[in-house]
Structure formats: structure tokens, C-alpha cells
Amino acid sequence: MPAKIAPSILSADFVNLERELGRIANADLVHVDVMDNHFVPNLTLGLPVVRRIAEISPVPVDVHLMIEDADRWAPEFARAGAASVTFHAEATQAPVRLARELRALGARAGVALRPASPVEPFLDLLSELDMVLVMTVEPGFGGQSFIEGTLPKIRRTRQAITEAGTDTWLQVDGGISRETIARVAQAGADVFVAGSAVYGADDVAGEIDALRGLASTIWA
């Protein structure tokens, strides 16, 4: 299973997003963090900007919703052109119904979990999900340090996916860099969100290739 790298534009230059998207053309996805200043204490992008990103991005758009009332708003991001829409378990009342709605709209459906949120309630529902996102930092801000205590949760999730026989992706988001990606891959993750590690590099495309290579050696 090849590792997938999803640079987060949270670390990009928002004034020059088209240029910044072009710099990650060799990535597998572009990770777009949508924050509402309620679910998390930060405010980023809304539907009109995400719709435009989806129109011009050289790679599929992976939307991570850090917003309240995900049941209402998540489908709108699928309609806006996102290839993948991930909602937080803590922000939905009906996760299976929402996942099915996203799939019906043609998007991959993902559920995200804060570092302290248990994954176990979702392990029997993996057939309803295209991706599980284990947050390896607290959601809401970029540039945070990786939380080592999330590794057991990643391992448990990978074991459950393997036992269920689903093709559910296991994404990690937070503190991913050359120093952390190999052991996160070893724990079972296969989709890696990297913000400052990518956009802070002198050679953005080269950093994407380097991160993919480090993770892929584990999966080889």
C-alpha cells in the first residue's frame, strides 16, 4: 500500500493560494482545514474558497472540517467539489447517516478524532467509512508538536481495519515531519498530513517525495 502525502495549506501563503497549490503538484492530496472559530479557536476558509480550490487544484481536495453542526454543513463541501470530506466525531449527531450522504454525493467520507477521543465506537462501522483521521495534535492550529500518546490509537485502528478487511484509509494529522513519519507509518497510518514540514522546506516538491519515501519503506 503506497503512502499518501497530503500537504496542509494551513501553512501556505493564503494570499497566493494558486501558486501554493502548484508547488504541491506531486502530492497525493491537498489537505484543506476548515475552521469556524467555534469548534476550534481559529477561523480559516469557507465554502466559496474551497469551491475555487477544488476547481484549480492539481491534486484531489481533502477537506477536514473542524466546525460545529457537521451534519448540516459537510454535504455542502462535497457539492463544492471536495474529493474527500472528513467531519469530527465530536461534531456530528448521526455519523453513519452523514457518511452515507457524503458517499452518495461522490465524496469519500472520513471521521476525525481528537487525540483524547476514543476510536472504539467507530471500529464496528469501518465499512461505512472511507477514512479515519487520528489527530496527533489538538485541532485548531498548525505547527504543533506530535503527541506520542496517539500511537497506540493508530495501532488499534490499523488492526481493526485489517481484521475488517476494508480499504479504509488511516490518516494522521499533526506534527508530521521527517523525524516522526516513519514511526507513525510503522503504527499503521497510510495517509499523512504535513503542513509546516512541507511548506517550510526550501524544496517543497522534494520534501513531499522525501516524506513519501520514508513512509513507503515501512509499507513496502
N, C-alpha and C positions, 0 to 999 in steps of 0.2 A: 504494500500500500504506500504510494508516494506521499511524502509530507507536503502539505499545502501551506503557503505563506500568504497572510492577509495583512498587508500594511494598514495601519490605522491613520486616517487623515486627521485625527485629533492632533497629531504632531506636525501636520503640514502647514504651509502658509495659506491661510484661508483667503487672502487677497488674490492669490494666484492658483486657484484650485485646478484649473485646466492644465496648467504646466505641471503641477504636483502630481496629477493623475498620470500624465505622460511619463513621469520619471519612474513609475512602478509598473510599466507595461509588461515586465517579465514576471510579475507576481501572479498568483492563482486567483485571488480575490482582492477587492478593496474593502476594508472594514470601515463602516460609517457609523460613528457613535451619535445617537440622537438622545439628547438630554433635555429635560423640561424644567429644571430648577425646582422640582417638587420631589420626585422620586430620588433624585440626587441633587446636591447643591451646586449645579452648574447648568448652563444653558448653551446649546450648540446650534444645531441645524433643524430646520423644519421641512415639511413636505415639498415645497417648491424647489428648494435647493437640492434635496435628494433626487427629485424627479429629473432635474437638469444633470446631476452627476450621472445618473443611470443612462442618460442619453449620450454622454460624451466619454464615459469611462472605457478604457481599453480592456478592462477585465470585469467579470461579474461583480455586482454590488452586494455586499454582505452587510445588512443593516442590523445594528444592535440597539434595541430600544431600551433606554433607561428612563422610562416615563411611566406615569400613573395611567390607569384605565387602558391597559394594553388591549383588552378585548374590543374596545371601540376603535382604537387607532391603528393597530398593527395591520389590518387588511388594507388600509389606505396606502401603506408603504409598498405592499405587494402590487397594488394597482399602479403605483408610481414607477414601477419597473425594477424593483429590487429582486435579485435572483434568490436571495435568502433573507428571511426576516426572523430575528430572534427576539423573543419577549422574555421578561423576567418572571420567574415562577412567583415571586413575591408581589407581582403587579397584575395578576390575572385571577379571575374567579372561575373560569372554565377553560383550562389549558388544552384539553383534548379537542373541545369544540373549536377553539381558536386555531389550533394546529391544522385541523381538517379544513377550516375555511381558507387558511393560507395556501395549503396544498391545492385546493380547488381553484385558487386564483393563479396557480402556476409557479408559486414560490416554494422554496424549501422552508420548512418550519423548524425553528430551533427554540429551545428553552434555556435560559441562563440562570445561574445560581450564584448568589453572593458567596464569599468564602465561608461564612458560618451557616449557610443554608444546606440542609441535608439533600442528598441526591436520591435517597432511597424511595421517596414517594413516586419517582418517575421511572424507576428501573423496570417495573412491570408494564410500562407504557411506551417502551422504546420503539415498537412497531408504528406508533403514531407520530414519531419524531424523526426528522432528518438530521438533527444535530443537537448535541448537549454542549453547552458552553459553561465550563467551570471557570469562574472568575478567580484569578490568582493574585488579585489586589482588590481593594474595595472599589466598587464602581463610582465613577464621577469625575476622576482626574487622571491625566496621563502622567508618565514619568515616575510612578511609584515603584517601590522595591518588591520583588517577588516574595510571596508568602509561602514559606516552605511547608507549612501545615496543610496546604491544599493537595499535596502529592498523594496521600492515601485516598482522598476522594477521587482523584483521577484514576488511580489503580482500580478502585471498586467499580467505577463506571466502565472502564475498559473491560473488566472481567464480565460484567453484566451484558455488555454489547456482544462480546464473543460468545457467551452462553446462549444469548437470544438469537444469534445468527442474523442480526440485522446489519444493514450497511450504514448505520447511524454514524455520522462524523462526531469526533470528540475534540472540541475546540478549547483552547486556553487563551486567556486574555489578561495580561498584566505582568510587567517585569520580564518579558521575553527578550533575550539577547543571546549572544554567542556563549555567555557564561552559564545560562540556565536552560537553553533549548534542548540539549542532549538528554538531561535527566528528566525533563518533562516528557519528551518523546519516549524515553525508557518506561515511564509510568503509564504510557498508553495514549497520549494525545497524538492527533494526526493533523490538526489544523491549528496554526499558530498566528496569533495576532501580535504584531510588533509595531510600535509607534515610534518612539524616540530612537530605538536601535536602528531603524531603517532611515527615517528622515533626518536623523542627526549624523548619519555617516557621510563621509566625503564622496563615496561612490555608492549611491542608493541602489542601483541595479546590482552591483557587485555584492552588496550586503544581503540583498534578498537571496541571491544564489548561494552565498555562504551559509546563511541560516537554513535554507532548504537542504543543503548538503549535510550539515551537521545532524539535522533531524532524520534525514533519509538513511543515513548509515545505520541508524537504530532499527529502522523498518525493513532494511534490505534483507 
